[in-house]
């Protein structure tokens, strides 16, 4: 797996965005666990829909999977 030296990179990620992305991952992990709960899906929805997260997804471009067409 490639490593990025953030000290030498021009990539800047706001702390609030990191918290939202981390929260999404933790809730997703809980949701798919054996004792997953609908609360975790409900908790992810506003995080995923936040303008900050949506902007990040768009800016990541080819580095993220394409969404299925709806």
ABEGO torsion letter per residue (X at the ends): XBBBBAAABABBBBAAAAAAAAAAAAAAAAAABAABBAAAAAAAAAAAABAAAAAAAAAAEAABBBBBBX
